[in-house]
Amino acid sequence: MRYLLGVNFVVLLMLLQACAGIPERDCPPGTQDLPDCPPAEAIDDEKINGLYEIRTWLPPSKLTIDPIKLGKEAEIPINSAEARVVGPRQDEALDSLALKIWLIENAQHTLDVTYYIFKNDLVGYAVLGALCNAVKRGVDVRIMVDSIGSMRPGHTELRAVETCAEDAGFIRNADGQITTKKARVQVVIFNAITKFQFNRRSHDKLLVVDGSFPDRAVVITGGRNISLDYYGIKADGTPDLDAFRDLEIVVRPGEAGRDEEYTVGSVSEIYNTLLFVHKGNRRIKPMEADDEFSEGKYDDRYIRHRRRAQESLATLKAFPEIKKRLDNMERYLGEDFYETQVRLSHQLGNLTATQVTTNVMENLERNPNSILYLMNKILDDAAARGVVSGSLHIVSPYLFSSQYYDEEGNLIYDGAKETLAYLDQNPDFRIEVITNSVMTSDNFFTQAIIDMDMAPRFLLTPEMHKAWLSGLEKGEFNPDVVESEEWKRLINHPQVFIYQTGGTDSVILGGDTNFGKLHAKFIYGNNGGFVGTSNFDYRSNLYNNELGFFFLGEGVRQELIEAFEWLKSTSYRWGTPEWLEMRRKVMESDSSKASPARKQRGIFKTIRGLGLEYLM
């Protein structure tokens, strides 16, 4: 897994520090009672000073580096770490929410909170309340949300949390001493739509706690955003059994990893810094009061948001299921972590790549830290070592199998075709996939591509694929097609297993089972795997920034096996009679999913006809 090249982190840090150059506050002796001046006993700590500068947002005009170029070329280390998985079950979703709140409330030095979706619901406001309290304790806070995923006019609630820095404490060093650097809240909107970067998104979900302090650092990434939709709980504290079924990895420096020059915590923090200063981002700040009689620096418009944040935090923590988990969190963090090796990977190159649909291979080679590059490298190395048996397990809500063309329209890569050729040469190897069905998907456009293109390209002959696409009556509802011996033989491929979540006993169909909505993204093989934010669809592969961790270790792998098998137990295999029956019942139901399910073929043909497939 050690595929490293390019600029090392020492050079990277020097470049970032050179860019910052934050002026010192003028605090003459005897004036330590001024709001921005440290107490007399404050320590001028060199490490904190450097960290403070690196963590400072700078406008593009002040940058002397290209953060995306550095990210592509950075020599990212493989870290010794401890890791555990927070899986897709409803009780694990509650664990995830309690864990995030607890970690924010117990952070001592720094917090980085970067999410594609950050809703202003109970969970979003509770997190903001915890962040407000953190900066008052002296924790330096950075918040970054995507301008499309978290689209809201003004982002007043995010500006409000920055006003908490009026009462900020001073950052403490590793020994707990107060330093001369006052904690801040810096809020950045990623690729602001006002800068016309509509199609390049940060799909990141990343929480980094005390990243540069090896004894305390914790990193969380995966599929869960900041929204009630992801945590199995409603605003009144009752269970939400229809929430997203998601998964995350929690990583921290292992005992051996704490002595590394750059631990998994500091690597994650530096990565976030590069994303933080991307040239398309916009720094937002609270507007100062223009009333000369105002008692505070900022307009009272922020008071209600800060009040709501604290009320939401108190409400959430009082829910019995959350309170129980918060009370047990020290034990939770002391158990079920496994020694592993991890390597952070990202898709920063997507943010500046050109000709993304026709220069795919060239762009991939230019981004050797990318998720796709490393995945291909691992698979190629395995093939070179003569690995001909085993399995690859993939979970994704919106999984596609890519097809790429050159500028003349010639097909230059067909993922399904190449995979099938490899399997044909290696009959002891198998691939298992879990994705959404028409019952559980929240995106009918991507689901149409999965059911009308991805799965058929793996399982059906061109002739049978044509029959499947021909229409409901001629294809899907035609016994001569779906009950034929050829259909049965094709869909029972001995090496390709495609499962879709859902069942005929769903509450949608009058049953008593909730299947939720699959949103987890992970892969594992014989020895290790990957957990991150990428759906491995065209948007993730070509346009979005994504991140995640490759890992090597049996403990984490076993946790993913357990999650996979549980999801598989709630699924049907694509093309089977049970799967076809579920689809028919969804189409005949009075649910909101009925019409899109019936219209899948038309949706798919429209997407392909308009050339919109690469934007899904």
N, C-alpha and C positions, 0 to 999 in steps of 0.2 A: 504493500500500500504506500510505499514511500516514493511518491512521484512529485518531486519538488524541483522547481527551477525559478530563476529570476532574482529580483531584488530581495535581499533579506530584510528581516524586521528591524534590525539595528538602523539600517539606512532609512527605512520607512519612518521610524520614530524621529530621526534627526530632521528629515524633511518636514514632518508635521510640526515639530517644535519650532523650526525656522519660520514657518508660515504664521505662527500665532502672534508672538510678540505683544502680549497683553500689557498695557501700561499699569504700573503700580499705583494704588491709591495713596494720596498724601495724608498720612496720619501722624502729625507731630506728637511728640511726647506730651502726655497729660490730656490727650483728646480721645482716649480709647472709648469714651462713652458715646462717640458718634456712631450712627447706625451701621455704617460700612467699615468701621475700624475694629480690628480684633482686640480682644482683651490683652492686658499687659503681659500675661504669662504665655501668650501664643508663641508657637515654635515656627521659625522660618524653615520649613522642611523642603529639602531639594526635590525629593520624589513627588511630593504633593504639588509643588510648584510646576514641575514638568507635566504631571498628569493633568493639572488644571489647564495648562496651555493647550495640550493635545485635544482635550475635550471641548474646546471653545469653537463654536461655529464661526466661520468666516464667509463673507460674501464672495462670489466668484472673482470679483475684481481684485480681491486681496490674496487670492490663492496663487502660489507659484508652482503648484504641482497639479498633475492630473490624477485625481484619486481613483478613477476607474482604471486607468493604465497601471497604476501601482497595484491595485487589487488583482489585476490579471497577471502581473509579473511577480507578485510577492512570493517569497519562499515560505510557504505555510508549513509549519512543522506537524509531525504526528505526535500527539500528546498522550502521555499516560494519564488515565482518568478513571473515575468511578462514574457509573451511569446506571440509570434505571428508566423503565418505560412507564408512562402514565397512559393506560390503554383506553379502549373505546366503550367500555361499559358505563352505565349511568353513574354508578358509585365512583368510578375512576374519574369521570368528568367533575364530580364534586371535589374529589381529592385535588384535581388540578387547580380549581378555583381557590380553594383554601390555601394551597401551597403558594400561589402567586401573592395573595394578600399577606400571608405570613412572612414571606421573603421580603416583600417591600417594607413591611413594618419592622423587620429586624435587620435591614440593611444598615451598615455603619459608615460607608464611605461614598459609594457611587451607585447609580441606577441608570440603566439604559432600557427604555421601553419603546420598542419599534414594532408596529402592527399595521397590517393592510387594512383591517376593519377595526375601528375603535368607536363603538356606538355610545351615544349619550343615554344609555338605559341604566338600570340599577347596577349592573356590573361595571360599566364604564365609569359612572360617577363614583362608585366605591373605590375603584383603582385610583381615580384622581384624588379622592379624599386621603387615601393612604400615601400618595406621592406628596401631597401638600404637607402632611405631618412629617414626612421623611426630610424634606428640605429644611423644615424648622429644626430638626435634630442635627442638621449639618451634613446632610447627604446631598451630593451634587447630582442633579437629575437632568437627563436628556429624554425628550419625548419626540418620536417621529411617527407620523401617520401618512398613509397614501392619500393623495388628493382625490382620487376616484373612489377607492374602496371606503374612504371615510369622508365622503363629500358632504359638507355642511356650510352654509353661509357664515362667514366670519369666524367660526370655531371659537365662539365666545367662552365655552366651558374650558377649552385648553388655554386660552389667554388668562382665564381666571386663576388657574392653578399656578401660573407664573407670578401672580401677585402675592402668593404665599412666601416668595423669596424676600419680600419686605422684612419678614421676621425670621429670616434664615439664620441658622447657626453656622459655625465655622467648621470646615472639614477637619476631621481627625486623621492622624497618621496611623500606621500599623500598630503603634504602641498605645494608642488611645489618647494621645496628646492633641490639644487644640492647636491648629495651625493658623497661619495668617490669611488663608484663602477662605472667603465666604462662599457657602454653597449657593447654587443657582438652580433655576428651572429654565431650560432652553427648549423651545418648541419649534419644530421644523415640519413643514408640509412637503412631502416628497413629490418632486416633479409637478409643481403647482400648475394647474390648468391655465393659469394666467400666463405661463411661459410656453404654452403650446407644445407640451410634451405628452399629449393625450395617450399615446399608445405604448409608452414605456413605464411600467408600473413597478413599485416595490411590493412584492407579494410576501415579504418577510413577516414572520411572527417570532419575535426574539425578545427575551428578557435576560439581561445580564446584571447580576447583583454582585457588587464589590469585585469587579472583574480583575483588577490588578493586585488583589490581595489573596494570595494562594490559599491561606487557611480559611477563607470565608467565601470564595468565589463560587457562584452557582449560575448555570446557564440553562435556559429552557427554550427549545424550539420544536416545531411540529406544525400541526394544522390548525390549532385553536386560536381564534382571534379574541378580542376583548368585546364580548357581547353575550347576553343571556343565552343566545341560540346555541352556544357551544358547551354549556355546563350542566345540562340536565336539571335545571331548576327554573321555576317561573318567578315573576316579580313578587308574588305573595308567599314564596317559600315552598310551594307544593312542587312535586316532581314534574318535570317535563320529559315525558318518555318519547317525544317526537323530535328531540334535539339532535344535532349533528353527532354522529359517532366518529370520534376523532382520536388522535394519538399524538403523544409528544415524547421527546427524550429529555431527561434531566441529566446534565453533565457537570461534574466538578473535578478539580485537580485531585488525582489519587495521591496516596502517600508518597509514591516515587515521583509523581508529576509536580509536586510542590516545589521541588528544587530545579525544575526546568527553567531555562532563561525566559521563555515565554510559555506560560501555562495555557490550558484551554480557556481559562477566564480572560487572560490578557489578549489572547488571539481573537476571541470573540469581541472584546471591547474595541480593539484596533479595527477589525472588520467593520464594526458599526460606525466608527469614526469616518471611514472612507465613504460609506453610504451617506452619512450625516452631512458631509460637505460636497456632495454631488452638485454640479453646477445648476441643475434644474430645480433645486430645492428653494423654498422660500421660508425665511425665518419670520415667525409672527410674534408680536409682543402685545401686552395689554396697552390700551390707550390711556394716556395720563389724563387726569381730571382737568377740565378747563374752567372749573368753577373756583374762583379765588377764595371762596369761603369754605371749600371742601375740607373736611378734617383729615382725609387721607390723600395719598399721592394719586391713587387711581379712582376712577369713576365708580360710583356705587353699583353700576350695572353688573359687576363681578361678584358682589356680595351674595346674591341669591344662588349663584352657581357654587360658590364655596360652601354655602350652607347646605345646599342639596347634596354636595359631595360627602360632607360629614354625616348627614342623615342617612344617605345610602350606605355608607360604610358601616354605620352602627346597625342599620336594619339587616344587612347581609350577615354580619358577624353574629347576630342574635338568632338567625335561623338555626334550629336544633342540629340539622345535618352539617352545617358549616361550623357551628360552634364546637361540635364534637370533634371535628377534624382539626380545627385550630388548636384545641386543647391537646391533641395527640400528635402535633406536628413534629416535635422534637424526636419522638420515637419513629415517626414516618421517615424522617431524614437520617435516622440512624440505622435503618434496616433496608435490606433488599437492594443495595447498591452493589454493582459488580465491577471488578477490575477489568478494564478494557483499554484498547487503544482507539483514539478517535482522530479524525482529520476533518477540519472544517472545509467546506467547499461552497462555491457560490456561482451565480450567473451574472456577475457585474458586467461582463462583456456584452451582454444583451442590450444594455442601456445605451451603448454608443455604436453597436454594430450596424453596418449598412448592407443593403441588398440581402436582407435576412432570410428570404425564402429561396434565393437562387445561389447564394454563396455560403450555404450552411456548413459545408466541410471546411472551407477556408476560415470562416469565423470560429469554428470549433478549435482548430489548430492554434488560433491566436489567443485562446483563453484556456490555458492548461490547468487553471484552478477550477474550471467549471465542473458542475455535477456530471454533465454528459461526457465530457472529456475523460474524467477519472473513471466513470462507469465503463466506458468503452475500453479504457486501458486495462482495467481489472479483468474484463472478459477476454480481451486479447491475450493477456498474460496467462490466464487460466488455460486457454486453448493452446498456447505455445508450450505449456508444461504438460500437455497431453491429457488434460482433464476431460473425460468423455462421459462421465456419469455424474449423477447428482440432480439437483433441482434448483430452480429460481422461483421465488414467490414474490408477487407484486400486488400491492393494494393501492388503488387510486380511484377517486370518484369520477375522474374525467379522462381516463386513459385512452390515448390514440396510438396507432401504429403509423409512424411517419412515412410519407412519400414526398420526395423532393425532386425538383426539376431544375434544369439549367435555364439560362436566359432564352434559349431556343425552344424550350418546352420539352426537352428530352428528359425522360426519367433517369435520374442518376442514383437514387437510393430508394429502396422499398423495404421498410423494416420487417413487415410480415414475411415477404419473400425470402429475405436473408435469414430470418429466424427459422423458418421452416426448412431451408436448405441445411442449416446447422443441425437441426434435430434429425433430419434424414440421415446425416452422416454419423450422428451420435445417438443411436436408438435407446441408450440407457439414461438419457437426459430428459427431463420434463420441465414444463413451465406451468405454473398455476397462477391465475389472476382472479382477484375479487374486485368488482366495480359495482356501480349502481344499476338499478333497473328502472323501468318506467314508473314503478311504484315508489322508489326511494330517492330518485334524483331530484335536485332542486334546479336543474338546468336542462330544459328539454332540447335545446339546440345541440349541446354536446352529447346528450343521450342518444339523439338521432344518429349522430356520427358513429357512436359506439355500436349501436344495434344494426345499423344499415351498412356499415363499412368496416370498422375494426374487427369485430368478431367474425363476420362472414369471410373476410380476407384470410383469416387464420384457419377457418373450419370448412368452408364451402368451396366447391369447384366454381369456376366462372359461370358455368351454365346454371348451377343451383343458386348461385348468388343472384343471377339475373331473375330467376323465378321468384326468389325471396323478395326482391325489390319491385316485382311487377304490380303488387297491390294486395290488399287484405284478402279479397275473395279468390284471386288467382294464385296467391302465394301463401300467406300465413294461415289463412282459414281453409286452404285446399288440402284435403287428405292425400291427394296424389303427390303432393310435395312433402308435407311435414310428417306424413305417416309412411312414406316410402322406405324401402330397405336402404336405398342410397343415402337418404337423409339421416337415418339412424346410424349408419356406418360413419358418415362424415362428422356428425356432431359428437360422436364418442371417440374422438381422436385419442390414441393411446399416450400421447406426449403433451397435448395442449388441453388445459382445463380452464375454462372461463366461467366464473360464477358471478351471479348477480344477486344482491341482497333483496329480501322481500319474501312474501309467502301468501298463500291463499287464505291463511287464517288471520290476515291483517285486519286491524280495526277499520281500515279504509273499505274493506269488503264485508264488514259486519262481524268480523271475528274479534278475538280478544288479545291479539299480539301487536305490539308497537315495534316497528323495524327502524324507526328513525330515518336519518339521512346520512349515508356514508360520506365522510370527509377526510378520513385518515389517508396518509401517504407514506408508505414504507416498502422496503425491499429487503429480502434476506436470501442468502445462498447457503453454501455448505459450512462456511466459517465466519461470516460476518454479514454486513449489509449496510443499509442507508436509511436514515430517518430525517425528514425535512419538510419543506413547504411545497416542493414541486409536484404538480399533478401529472407531469410527463405528457401533457398535451402540447399542441403547437404554441399556445401562448406562453406556457412555462418554458418551453425549449428555445423559443426564438425572441420573445419580446420582454418578458418579465425578468426582474431580478428575483432570484430564489436563493435559499441557503439550506444547509443541512449538514449532518455529520455522517461520514462513513465510519464504521466501527468494525473492530475485529475483537471478538470475544464471545464465549459460549453463553454466559449468563444473560446478556442482552438479547442474543439470538433466541434463546429459549422463551423469553418474554414475548418476543414477536411471534414465535410459533404459536404460543397460547392465544394471542390476539387473533392471529390468522385463522386458527381452527375454530374459535368462537364465531367469528364473522362468517366462516364457511358454513357453520351449522345453521345459520339464519339465511341461507342462500339457496338458489337453484342453479344448476348448470345450464348454460346457454343452449337453447335449442331442444331441451328435453320436454316431454309431455307436461311435466309439472310447471315448467317455465312458461310454456305456451298457454297453459290453462290460466296461470296468474295474469298474463298479459291480456287475455280475452276478458277476464273478469274485471280488470282495471278499466278496459275500454267500455264495458257495459255498465260500470258503476256511475253514480251521480257525483263522484268526486271531481276536484279541479284537475286531476291528472288524466281523466278519461279522454278529453278531446285531444290534447297533445299526443297521447299514446296512439290514438287512431290516425293522427296526421303525421306520424314519424317519417314516412316515406316522402311525403311532400315537403316537409321541413328539410330533410337531408338533401333532396334534389335542388331545392331553392338555394341552400347554402353553397352547394357545389357549383350550381349554375352561375351564381353571382361572384364566385371566387372568394367567399368569406371564410372558407374552412380554416385558413391559417390564423384567423383572428379569434377563433373559438378557444 
